[in-house]
């Protein structure tokens, strides 16, 4: 026998198991209705292993490094009437490894598999509730590194109803396809993934309601469910009323190619808290419902044509709708509720109404709205300015139609950028507009969020433009507080500021430039032959420190231009 455990980069969990000499045999490790404990022993069987053939209340315990292997299938509650049987594995290095499939409730009901405290079960396909009669069976995988590895697929409620899989407290389950409610008869099955580190990996895809109805997946309290390909909610037309709820956990449907899909067809996806991170979000059916109450939704592409307005947030809980580039289509428009934020980059097709906050880019970036933008009185628009290039160094939003201005404009300077008073920034482009931001009226000024700089605001027929920056100068020394903070000088001490203190020429004809400085800052020197020519930056100047907080650079002409017959030269100091 050969056992190998693989953990891929996408956290697809697979246990590769090769068992030899498989024969159509059956071993009953414990008699119906009896209890058997395998404690630190190894048992190997050819064929199937059954716990609960026809009877009930059978218990098999594996503990303390016990190893059970068999070449065939594993059955827990094999025939109809084989109810309330249980297998419990506990402890690291406790294992049950089989060459075939594992049935938790093949035809029986109320059977239970427990994998705990680092134990491992490995099989081909896994079933919880296989036959129509197999209802209310449960598999529990709980505790750090407890692992149920399905080399093939895993079906919770293959034909049966009311079956349950619980992954908790760091438990791990891995499989190819995952099915929750596979056949049309399989209804009201549940998977719960809860607790930090709890993880369900579906390498080939996940169906929440494949053909069955009323099935539920709940992800909470730090649990994670992933698929690198697709997650379907209500896959077939016969499937209805399925529910996927994220309440403090994470649903991840992504891959490097950007083709992971969350396809909500016939059911409701509820996001109350936590994260849903997908490459593409699809709501293309009248029975497709997304209740975005709180938490974070991240997507590289969205298609919403289910006949419903897409609303981010419930108006009370914090909610973030983050666009990771791409195209996002809302046939019935997009609404950002109070306490919700629309952020990121991308193109939106549809009208946008904002009661919350819109923050374009990710330091910095852009949003394009192919439609109109309506801002409510409670709305906030947040822009970051870190340079002169729109979308790359400062945020910009382009609206192809009409903008109704209202609410608050918020500005933040980033990347240590301090604009000149001649610099301008076109924050918004539009076809037409009405109204103004409450804190940024026409021909008024708007301050940055820290209150240390302000810009003049201009509304043109098609643009919102900022310019004429002014800085607060608390000590009146001629340098703004932000400029002094950048230079490392005290903005409340008028005798401390970045300035050239002296320029002298020595007997060799060199110019010695001295300026106030701080030990933790990097400086540059610019020079000019006359004030009518452009400034040039000295490359690689060597500085000395003749005194505390005083720096000196000597211009001998090698890094600038020859000093022969030079009667004047101009210098300025700046931060790197």
C-alpha positions in Angstrom: 0.0 0.0 0.0 1.2 3.5 -0.9 -0.2 6.7 0.7 0.6 10.2 -0.5 -0.7 13.6 0.7 -0.7 16.6 -1.6 -1.4 20.2 -0.9 -1.4 22.3 -4.1 -0.9 26.1 -4.4 -4.7 26.6 -4.6 -5.2 24.6 -1.5 -6.8 21.8 -3.4 -6.7 18.9 -0.9 -6.1 15.5 -2.3 -5.0 12.2 -0.8 -3.6 9.8 -3.4 -4.1 6.2 -2.2 -3.1 3.1 -4.1 -4.4 -0.2 -2.6 -3.5 -3.5 -4.1 -5.3 -6.9 -4.3 -8.9 -5.4 -4.2 -11.5 -8.2 -4.1 -15.2 -8.2 -3.7 -15.2 -9.1 0.0 -16.8 -7.5 3.0 -15.4 -7.2 6.5 -17.6 -6.2 9.5 -15.1 -4.8 11.9 -17.8 -4.5 14.6 -21.0 -6.5 15.0 -24.3 -4.7 14.6 -25.2 -2.9 17.8 -21.8 -3.5 19.4 -18.8 -1.3 20.2 -15.2 -1.9 19.1 -12.2 0.3 19.8 -9.0 0.1 17.6 -6.3 1.6 19.9 -2.8 1.9 18.4 -3.3 -1.1 16.2 -3.2 -1.8 12.4 -5.9 -3.7 10.6 -5.9 -4.4 6.9 -8.8 -5.9 5.0 -9.4 -6.9 1.4 -12.8 -5.6 0.1 -15.4 -3.5 1.9 -15.6 -2.4 5.6 -19.1 -2.0 7.0 -20.2 -0.5 10.3 -23.9 -1.1 10.7 -25.0 -3.6 8.1 -28.7 -4.0 9.1 -28.7 -3.0 12.7 -28.5 0.2 14.7 -26.3 1.9 17.3 -23.0 0.3 16.2 -19.9 2.2 17.3 -16.4 1.9 15.9 -13.6 4.0 17.5 -10.2 4.5 16.1 -7.7 6.2 18.4 -4.0 6.6 19.4 -2.3 6.0 16.0 -4.7 3.3 14.9 -4.7 2.5 11.2 -7.5 0.8 9.3 -7.1 0.0 5.6 -9.3 -1.8 3.2 -9.2 -2.1 -0.6 -12.9 -1.7 -1.2 -15.6 0.7 0.0 -16.5 1.9 3.4 -20.1 1.7 4.6 -21.6 3.4 7.6 -25.3 2.4 7.8 -25.3 0.1 4.8 -28.9 -1.1 4.4 -32.3 0.4 5.1 -32.9 0.2 8.8 -29.2 0.4 9.6 -29.6 3.7 11.6 -27.7 5.7 14.2 -24.4 3.9 13.6 -21.2 5.8 14.3 -17.5 5.9 13.4 -15.2 8.1 15.4 -11.6 8.8 14.6 -9.5 10.8 17.0 -5.9 11.8 17.4 -3.1 12.7 15.0 -1.9 9.8 12.9 -5.2 7.9 13.4 -6.3 6.9 9.9 -8.9 5.0 7.9 -7.7 4.6 4.3 -9.8 2.8 1.7 -9.4 2.1 -2.0 -13.1 2.7 -2.9 -15.9 5.1 -1.9 -17.1 6.0 1.6 -20.9 6.0 2.3 -22.0 7.8 5.5 -25.6 6.5 5.3 -25.7 4.3 2.2 -29.4 3.4 2.8 -29.6 4.0 6.5 -30.5 7.2 8.4 -29.0 9.1 11.3 -25.5 7.6 10.9 -22.5 9.7 11.9 -18.8 10.0 11.0 -16.5 12.0 13.3 -12.9 12.9 12.3 -11.3 14.8 15.1 -8.1 16.0 16.7 -5.9 15.5 13.6 -7.3 12.2 12.3 -7.5 11.3 8.6 -10.0 9.5 6.4 -9.1 8.9 2.8 -11.3 7.4 0.1 -12.3 7.8 -3.6 -15.8 9.4 -3.7 -17.6 10.4 -0.6 -21.3 10.3 0.1 -23.3 11.6 3.0 -26.9 10.3 2.4 -26.6 8.2 -0.7 -30.0 6.5 -1.3 -33.4 8.1 -1.1 -34.0 6.5 2.3 -30.7 7.8 3.7 -31.7 10.9 5.6 -30.3 12.9 8.5 -26.8 11.4 8.3 -23.8 13.6 9.3 -20.1 13.9 8.9 -18.2 16.1 11.3 -14.6 17.1 10.6 -13.3 19.1 13.6 -10.0 20.2 15.0 -6.7 21.4 13.5 -5.5 19.2 10.7 -8.4 16.8 10.9 -8.8 15.8 7.3 -11.4 14.1 5.1 -9.7 13.5 1.7 -11.9 12.5 -1.2 -9.8 11.7 -4.3 -12.9 11.9 -6.3 -16.1 13.8 -5.6 -18.1 14.5 -2.5 -21.9 14.5 -2.4 -23.8 15.7 0.7 -27.4 14.5 0.0 -26.8 12.4 -3.2 -30.4 11.2 -3.2 -31.3 11.6 0.5 -32.5 14.6 2.4 -31.6 16.4 5.6 -28.0 15.2 5.6 -25.3 17.4 7.0 -21.5 18.0 6.7 -19.9 20.2 9.4 -16.3 21.4 9.1 -15.2 23.2 12.3 -12.3 24.4 14.4 -9.6 24.0 11.7 -11.0 20.9 10.0 -10.2 20.2 6.4 -12.2 18.6 3.6 -10.9 18.2 0.0 -12.5 16.8 -3.1 -12.9 17.2 -6.9 -16.5 18.2 -7.4 -18.6 19.0 -4.4 -22.4 18.4 -4.6 -24.9 19.6 -2.0 -28.2 18.1 -3.0 -27.3 16.2 -6.2 -30.5 14.5 -7.3 -33.9 16.0 -7.5 -35.0 14.0 -4.5 -32.2 15.4 -2.3 -33.5 18.4 -0.4 -32.7 20.4 2.8 -29.1 19.1 3.0 -26.7 21.4 4.8 -22.9 22.1 4.8 -21.6 24.3 7.6 -17.9 25.5 7.5 -17.2 27.4 10.7 -14.2 28.5 12.8 -10.8 29.9 11.9 -8.8 27.6 9.7 -11.8 25.4 8.7 -11.5 24.8 5.0 -13.5 23.0 2.2 -11.6 22.8 -1.1 -13.6 21.9 -4.2 -10.9 21.5 -6.9 -13.3 20.8 -9.8 -16.3 22.9 -8.8 -19.2 23.1 -6.3 -23.0 22.8 -6.8 -25.2 24.1 -4.0 -28.4 22.5 -5.3 -27.4 20.5 -8.3 -30.8 19.1 -9.1 -32.2 19.2 -5.5 -33.9 22.1 -3.7 -33.8 23.8 -0.4 -30.1 23.0 0.2 -27.9 25.3 2.3 -24.2 26.2 2.5 -23.2 28.3 5.5 -19.7 29.8 5.9 -19.1 31.6 9.2 -16.6 32.7 11.9 -13.4 32.5 9.8 -14.3 29.3 7.8 -13.3 29.2 4.1 -14.9 27.5 1.0 -12.9 27.6 -2.2 -13.2 26.5 -5.8 -10.7 27.4 -8.5 -13.3 26.9 -11.3 -17.0 27.5 -10.4 -19.6 27.6 -7.7 -23.2 27.2 -8.9 -26.2 28.0 -6.7 -29.2 26.1 -8.2 -27.5 24.4 -11.1 -30.4 22.8 -12.9 -33.8 24.1 -13.8 -35.3 21.6 -11.4 -33.4 23.1 -8.5 -34.9 25.9 -6.4 -34.7 27.8 -3.1 -31.1 26.9 -2.4 -29.2 29.2 0.0 -25.6 30.2 0.3 -24.8 32.4 3.3 -21.5 34.0 4.2 -21.5 35.4 7.7 -17.9 36.1 8.8 -16.1 33.5 6.6 -14.8 33.5 3.1 -16.0 32.2 -0.3 -13.1 32.2 -2.8 -13.7 31.4 -6.5 -10.6 32.5 -8.3 -7.7 31.2 -10.4 -4.7 32.7 -12.1 -6.5 32.8 -15.5 -9.3 34.9 -13.9 -12.0 32.5 -15.0 -13.5 31.4 -11.6 -17.3 31.9 -11.7 -19.9 32.4 -8.9 -23.1 31.6 -10.9 -26.2 32.3 -8.9 -29.0 30.7 -10.9 -31.8 29.6 -8.7 -31.5 30.6 -5.1 -30.2 33.3 -2.8 -26.7 34.3 -1.9 -26.6 36.2 1.4 -23.4 38.1 2.3 -23.8 39.4 5.9 -20.1 39.7 6.9 -16.7 38.3 5.7 -15.6 38.0 2.1 -16.7 36.8 -1.2 -13.8 37.0 -3.7 -14.6 35.9 -7.3 -13.3 36.3 -10.8 -16.8 36.6 -12.2 -20.2 37.1 -10.6 -23.3 36.0 -12.6 -26.9 36.7 -11.8 -28.8 36.0 -15.0 -32.0 34.4 -13.9 -35.2 35.8 -12.5 -34.7 33.5 -9.5 -31.1 34.7 -9.0 -31.0 36.8 -5.7 -28.0 38.4 -4.1 -28.6 39.9 -0.6 -25.6 42.1 0.0 -26.1 43.2 3.6 -22.5 43.6 4.8 -18.9 42.4 4.4 -16.8 42.6 1.3 -17.6 41.5 -2.3 -14.6 41.5 -4.6 -15.0 40.7 -8.3 -13.2 41.1 -11.6 -16.4 41.0 -13.6 -20.1 41.2 -13.0 -23.2 40.4 -15.0 -26.5 41.3 -13.3 -29.5 41.0 -15.5 -31.9 39.2 -13.1 -34.5 42.1 -13.3 -33.5 43.4 -9.9 -31.6 46.5 -8.7 -28.2 45.5 -7.3 -27.8 47.0 -3.9 -24.5 47.1 -1.9 -25.2 47.2 1.8 -28.4 47.2 3.9 -27.9 50.8 5.1 -26.7 49.7 8.6 -23.8 47.3 8.3 -20.5 48.1 6.8 -20.2 46.8 3.3 -17.6 47.1 0.6 -18.1 46.4 -3.1 -14.6 46.3 -4.6 -14.1 46.1 -8.4 -10.8 44.5 -9.4 -10.8 45.9 -12.9 -12.9 44.4 -15.7 -16.5 45.1 -16.8 -19.5 45.2 -14.5 -23.0 45.2 -16.0 -26.1 46.1 -14.0 -29.1 46.0 -16.3 -31.3 47.4 -13.5 -28.7 49.7 -12.1 -26.5 49.8 -9.0 -27.2 51.4 -5.6 -24.6 52.0 -2.9 -26.5 52.2 0.4 -25.5 54.2 3.5 -22.4 52.8 5.3 -21.5 51.0 2.1 -18.5 51.7 -0.2 -17.9 51.2 -3.9 -14.1 51.0 -4.5 -11.5 49.9 -7.0 -11.1 50.0 -10.7 -13.2 49.0 -13.6 -16.1 49.9 -16.0 -19.7 50.0 -14.9 -22.5 49.7 -17.3 -25.7 51.1 -15.7 -26.7 54.1 -13.6 -25.2 54.4 -10.2 -27.0 56.0 -7.1 -24.8 56.6 -4.1 -26.0 57.0 -0.6 -22.7 55.8 0.9 -19.1 56.3 -0.4 -17.4 55.9 -3.7 -13.6 55.7 -3.7 -12.1 55.1 -7.1 -8.9 53.1 -7.5 -6.5 51.5 -5.1 -4.0 54.3 -4.5 -4.6 55.5 -7.2 -7.0 54.4 -10.0 -10.1 55.0 -12.0 -13.8 54.1 -12.4 -15.8 54.6 -15.6 -19.6 54.7 -15.4 -21.3 54.2 -18.7 -24.5 55.8 -17.4 -25.4 58.5 -14.9 -24.2 59.1 -11.4 -26.6 60.4 -8.7 -25.2 61.5 -5.3 -27.5 61.7 -2.3 -27.0 64.2 0.5 -25.4 61.5 2.6 -23.0 60.5 -0.2 -19.2 60.8 0.0 -16.8 60.8 -2.9 -13.2 60.1 -1.9 -10.2 60.9 -4.1 -6.5 60.4 -3.5 -3.9 62.6 -5.1 -0.3 61.3 -5.4 1.0 62.9 -8.6 0.0 64.6 -11.8 -1.1 61.6 -14.0 -4.8 60.8 -13.8 -5.7 57.1 -13.0 -2.0 56.3 -12.3 -1.1 58.9 -9.7 -4.5 60.4 -8.8 -8.0 59.1 -8.8 -10.4 59.9 -11.6 -14.0 59.0 -12.4 -15.5 59.3 -15.9 -19.3 59.4 -16.2 -20.6 59.2 -19.8 -23.9 60.8 -19.0 -25.3 63.1 -16.2 -23.9 63.7 -12.7 -26.1 65.0 -9.9 -23.7 66.5 -7.4 -24.5 66.4 -3.6 -22.8 65.1 -0.5 -19.2 65.5 0.5 -15.9 65.6 -1.4 -13.0 64.1 0.5 -9.3 64.6 -0.5 -6.2 62.9 0.6 -2.6 63.5 -0.5 -0.6 60.2 -0.9 2.9 59.1 -1.8 4.4 62.1 0.0 3.2 64.2 -3.0 3.0 68.0 -2.4 1.6 69.7 -5.5 2.6 73.2 -6.6 0.0 75.9 -6.8 0.1 75.8 -10.6 -0.9 72.0 -10.7 -4.5 71.0 -11.6 -6.4 67.8 -11.2 -9.4 66.7 -13.2 -11.2 64.4 -10.7 -14.5 63.9 -12.6 -15.4 64.0 -16.3 -19.0 63.9 -17.4 -21.4 64.9 -20.2 -23.5 67.3 -18.0 -24.1 68.0 -14.4 -26.2 69.7 -11.8 -25.6 70.8 -8.2 -22.4 70.9 -6.1 -20.7 69.1 -3.3 -21.9 70.5 0.0 -18.4 71.2 1.2 -17.0 72.3 -2.2 -19.3 74.9 -3.7 -18.7 76.5 -7.1 -15.6 78.8 -6.9 -15.0 77.7 -3.3 -12.2 75.8 -1.7 -12.1 72.2 -0.2 -9.6 71.1 2.4 -7.8 67.8 2.6 -9.0 65.3 5.3 -6.1 66.4 7.6 -7.0 70.0 7.2 -3.4 71.0 6.2 -4.0 71.9 2.5 -6.9 73.2 0.4 -7.7 73.4 -3.3 -9.8 75.7 -5.4 -12.8 73.9 -6.9 -14.0 74.6 -10.5 -17.1 73.1 -12.1 -16.9 73.3 -15.8 -19.6 72.1 -18.3 -17.9 68.7 -18.4 -15.3 68.5 -15.6 -14.7 68.9 -11.9 -11.2 70.4 -11.5 -9.0 71.2 -8.5 -6.1 73.6 -8.5 -4.3 76.5 -6.6 -3.2 74.4 -3.7 -2.6 76.3 -0.5 -0.9 74.9 2.6 -1.5 75.7 6.3 1.6 77.4 7.8 1.2 77.3 11.5 4.4 79.0 12.4 4.4 81.6 9.6 7.9 80.7 8.4 6.8 80.6 4.7 6.7 76.8 4.5 3.5 74.8 4.9 3.0 72.3 7.7 2.9 69.4 5.2 6.1 70.7 3.6 7.8 70.9 7.0 6.5 67.4 8.0 8.0 66.0 4.8 11.3 67.8 5.5 11.4 66.7 9.1 11.3 70.2 10.6 9.0 71.4 13.3 5.9 73.1 11.7 5.3 75.0 15.0 8.9 76.4 15.2 9.4 79.4 12.9 13.2 79.1 13.3 13.3 75.5 12.0 12.6 75.0 8.3 14.3 73.7 5.2 16.4 76.6 3.8 19.8 77.3 2.3 21.7 79.1 5.0 24.7 80.1 3.0 26.4 79.9 -0.4 30.1 80.8 -0.4 33.0 80.5 -2.9 36.4 79.3 -1.8 39.9 80.1 -3.1 39.6 77.3 -5.6 36.5 78.8 -7.1 34.2 76.2 -5.8 30.7 76.9 -4.4 29.9 75.6 -0.9 26.2 75.3 -0.4 25.0 74.8 3.2 21.4 74.2 4.3 19.4 73.1 7.4 18.7 69.4 7.4 17.5 66.4 9.4 19.4 63.2 9.9 16.7 60.9 8.7 15.9 62.6 5.4 17.4 62.4 1.9 17.9 65.6 -0.1 18.5 66.6 -3.6 20.3 69.7 -5.1 19.0 71.5 -8.2 21.1 74.1 -10.0 20.7 76.6 -12.8 23.2 78.9 -14.6 20.6 81.6 -14.5 17.0 82.0 -13.4 15.7 82.0 -17.0 17.0 78.5 -17.8 15.6 75.2 -16.6 16.7 73.6 -13.3 18.9 70.5 -13.5 19.2 67.9 -10.7 22.7 67.1 -9.5 23.2 63.3 -9.8 25.0 61.6 -6.9 26.0 64.6 -4.8 28.3 63.9 -1.8 27.1 65.6 1.4 29.0 66.4 4.5 27.7 67.5 7.9 29.8 70.4 9.3 27.4 70.8 12.3 24.3 69.3 13.8 21.3 69.6 11.4 23.5 71.3 8.9 24.5 69.7 5.5 27.0 71.0 3.0 27.6 70.2 -0.6 30.5 71.6 -2.7 30.0 72.3 -6.4 33.4 71.9 -8.1 31.8 71.8 -11.6 32.2 68.0 -12.2 28.5 67.3 -11.6 27.2 70.5 -13.0 29.2 72.6 -15.5 32.7 74.0 -15.5 33.1 77.0 -13.1 35.7 78.8 -15.2 34.6 82.4 -15.8 31.3 81.8 -13.9 30.2 84.8 -11.9 26.9 83.5 -10.7 25.1 80.1 -10.1 21.8 79.4 -8.6 20.8 76.5 -6.3 17.7 75.0 -4.6 17.3 72.2 -2.1 14.5 69.6 -2.1 13.6 66.2 -0.6 14.3 63.0 -2.5 
